[in-house]
Amino acid sequence: MDQLANIPWALVAPLLVLQLVLALLAIVDIVRIHDTRGPKWMWVLISLFGSTLGPIAYFIIGRKSQ
């Protein structure tokens, strides 16, 4: 338990919130958009398990411009 006390939560918490918001935005967009580059299930997995870079990769690479 001493390890959890040593974590600087004031720095870590905003990054965790950013990661959660990006993942949720990406998943909502994947569900709402008609077509993506690659299968939608793949982008959902990348967005969920790809840390902060997964959703960013979806918005840059996976989303087709209309």
Contacts in CASP RR format, 6 or more apart in sequence:
PFRMAT RR
TARGET T0000
AUTHOR 0000-0000-0000
METHOD contacts of the structure
MODEL  1
MDQLANIPWALVAPLLVLQLVLALLAIVDIVRIHDTRGPKWMWVLISLFG
STLGPIAYFIIGRKSQ
15 52 0 8 1.000
18 52 0 8 1.000
19 51 0 8 1.000
19 52 0 8 1.000
22 47 0 8 1.000
22 52 0 8 1.000
22 54 0 8 1.000
22 55 0 8 1.000
22 56 0 8 1.000
23 47 0 8 1.000
23 48 0 8 1.000
23 54 0 8 1.000
23 55 0 8 1.000
25 55 0 8 1.000
26 43 0 8 1.000
26 47 0 8 1.000
26 54 0 8 1.000
26 55 0 8 1.000
26 58 0 8 1.000
26 59 0 8 1.000
27 44 0 8 1.000
27 47 0 8 1.000
27 48 0 8 1.000
29 58 0 8 1.000
29 59 0 8 1.000
29 63 0 8 1.000
30 36 0 8 1.000
30 40 0 8 1.000
30 43 0 8 1.000
30 44 0 8 1.000
30 47 0 8 1.000
30 58 0 8 1.000
31 40 0 8 1.000
33 63 0 8 1.000
33 64 0 8 1.000
35 64 0 8 1.000
36 43 0 8 1.000
36 58 0 8 1.000
36 62 0 8 1.000
36 63 0 8 1.000
36 64 0 8 1.000
37 61 0 8 1.000
37 62 0 8 1.000
37 63 0 8 1.000
37 64 0 8 1.000
38 62 0 8 1.000
43 58 0 8 1.000
43 62 0 8 1.000
46 54 0 8 1.000
46 57 0 8 1.000
46 58 0 8 1.000
47 54 0 8 1.000
47 55 0 8 1.000
47 58 0 8 1.000
50 57 0 8 1.000
END
